[in-house]
Amino acid sequence: MDKIKKKIYFNSNLVFALDSIYFEDQRYRTLISYIKGNHIYKDSFEISCLYSYNDESAVQIQNEKFIDNLYLEYGFVEEKKVGKRAFHSFLYVILHSSNPEWQKRWLPRFEKECLETRLQWRWYATLCDKISIQETGKQIYGTQLASDEMGNINGTFMPIQDPTKVNEFRARMGLAPIQVK
């Protein structure tokens, strides 16, 4: 591990830690998607034997604490300082949380970063939608696609609070318009 840190990460413990979180976060998401997409297992029971939500939940809580501590020490992580993957790792921990109260604490931080042009507004809109879906079952900006029972994205959007105004809201965030059924 020390050789990898020196060669790849130039002894940056911060980037190494964020990359590690990224791979952990994506491990189950990628594995389950691959298994379902290739019909390796036929039913959800077989898939659930490979994947434990409790394991993922414990890792997520640990990652949230890491991100909170990271923020206290360094402030909001910037892509230009840590690279794209490590930066996305920082954001994904926040976006993939199943704790809307914890996510809400990040909204003003996201907004501040957007106002100071260090973060794109699409990330703010995505966080708002993630929180809104957990609390109301509907999103505001149309950043979240729906998936079928096998986990395949089917090209439709998760329910939207106000389909008649979604493109107006998206325009405020610099997002392209969408077609909502």
N, C-alpha and C positions, 0 to 999 in steps of 0.2 A: 504494500500500500504506500509506503514511503517513496518508493521509486516512481510510482504512478503520480503521486502528488508533486514530486520534483519535476518530472518530465512533462506531464500534461497540464498540471495546474500551477506550475511555477511557485510551489509552496503556498498557494492561496487556500487556506483552510476554509474560508467563506465560500468560495466557488466550489470546492470539493464537496462541502456539506450540502450546498444547494443542488448540485448535480446528483448527489446520492438520494436526496429527497425526490428529485424529479423521476429518477428511475424507479424508486419504490412506488411513487404515485401512479406511474404509468404501467407498472408490472401487471396488476390485476386487470386494469382496463383493457390492455392490449391482449392479454391471455384469454380473457372471457370473450372478447370480440372475435378472436381467432378461432376459438373452440366452437362458438355458435355459428360463425360464418362458414366454417368448413364441415359442419355437422359431425364433429368428432364424437360428441356425446349426444344421445337422443333426447334426454329429458333433463329438467331442471334439477332433479335430485342428484344425478350424476355430476352435474356441474357444481352444485353446492358442496359436494364432497371435496372438490378441489379448492374451493374458495370460501373463506370464512369472513362474513361481514364483521364479526367481532374483532378479528385480527386487523382488518382494514381500519375499523373504528379506533382501535387502540393506537395504531400508527398515526392516524389522522390527528388525534388529540396530542400526541407527542410532537408531531410536525407543527401544530398550531402554537404550542408552547415555544418551540424553536423559533418560529417566525416572530412571535411577540418579543422574545429576547433579542433577536436579531434587530428588530425595529428599534428597540430601546438603545441598543449599542451603536447602530449605524444609521438609523433613520430608514427612509424608504429606499429599497435597493434600486439602483439605476442600471439599465441594460448596458450602457456604455462602460460601466465599471466592472461588471461581472460576466458579460456575454449574454447572448440570447437565451440559451437553454437554462442557465442558472436564474436569469431574470424571470423566465416563464415558470420555473419551479416555484419561486416566491409567490407569483400570482396564482398558480394552480392550487397551492395549499389553501389559499383564501377562497378561491372560487369553488373548490370541490368540498368544502366543509359542509357538514350537515347541521351546523350550529348557526342559525340565522342571527342570534344575538351577538355571537362573536364576529360574524361577517359585518353586521351593522356598525361595529366599532371601526371597521376599515373604510366605510363609505366616505367619511369626511377626509380621510387620508388620501383616498383615491381622487376625490374631487380636488383637493389641494394640488396634487401632482399634475392633474389635468390642466388646472388653471395656470400652473407654472410651466406647462408644455413639456413635462418630463414623462407623461403617460398619455396614451391615446384615450379619447373619450369612449371608444368601444369597450375598453376594460371596465370603465365605470358603469356603462349600460349593462354589460354582462353581469356584473356583481349585483346591480339592482334587480335584474331579472331572476338571478339565482335566489335571492332573498324572497322576492315576491312569489315565486313558484312555491317555495317551502311554506310560506305563510298563507297564501290565498289560492294556490293552484293555478294561478295565471301570471303571465309575464307582461311587462310594459313595452319593451323595445323590440321584441321579436328576435332575440339573439339565440334562443334555445329551440332546437329542432326536436320533434317527437321521434320516438322509436317504437317498433312493434314489440310483441311479447318475446321475441327472440333477441331483442336488443339491436336490431338493424334500423338504421335511420331511414325513414321512409319519405323524406322530402317535404313533410308537412311540419308546421310549427306547433309547439305546445300551445295550449290555450292562451289567448291574448286578451287583456282586460278591456281594451277599447280598440277593436280592429279598424274603426273608422278614423282614428287619430294616430295609429301606430307609425305611419310614415312621417307624419309631422314630428312626432317624438324622435324618430330615428334621424331625421334631418338635423335636429338640434345637436345630436351626438356625432354628426358627420358620417352617418351610416346611409347606405344606399336604400332606396325604397324596396319593399317586398310585396308580393302578391299573397293576400290572405283570403282563404276560402270562407 
